[in-house]
Amino acid sequence: MNYKKAFSLITFLAIFTSCQMSANEKVKQFKKLDSSLQVLSVAADSNSVTGLNRIIQLKKDRNIQLALNAERIALATAKADKFIDSLKSALISLDPKGERLDICDRILTDSGIQSKIVENFKEVYAACNAVLVDTSMRQQANQLVVLERDQLLSKNWLIKFVRNTPTVGIVSLLNKIKNDCGNLAKLSLKGVINSLVD
């Protein structure tokens, strides 16, 4: 599974940095990438944030603070998912084929939207880091969100990605952020479950 994630990240970054690719080729590549991200998302549902949080809440008598932190992770992740899904829906409704280069530039260069994406990511990241006391788990968590840590937190990060990028490319970026937030939350919640068992 880590191989697939690494391959997806490399593919994703290669597409963004490729300046010599035609617009049609970019659209094809992004559609292929988006399809594989959606498959990964469906596979992850069997081990969902909500499901892991339910397990923790059933054992909350063992450590109330960890259960509260787990609830915070689940709420932050749900909030981020909802925001990203609404943003994707808005983009797709304006460009169902995902081929236009102007939609994202008009909508996503609004600094309020950029701030909300960053705010949602930071909330999930902070909630997860609050429960990751093990150094190796922190390292795993940081590897999961390397793109977000390095790019999302830089000034005007989204403008760099939006320029001359088809809508499907930005939808893929939003799917990546959503998947990475979910994977970070699941890693953290599994750590909480392990703490409650010990």
Secondary structure, DSSP 8 states (H G I E B T S, - for coil): -HHHHHHHHHHHHHHHH-SSS-HHHHHHHHHHHHHHHHHHHHHHGGG-HHHHHHHHHHTGGG-HHHHHHHHHHHHHHHHHHHHHHHHHHHHHHH-TTS--SSHHHHHHT-HHHHHHHHHHHHHHHHHHHTT--SHHHHHHHHHHTHHIIIIITSTTHHHHHHTT--HHHHHHHHHHHHHHHHHHHHHHHHHHHHHHH-
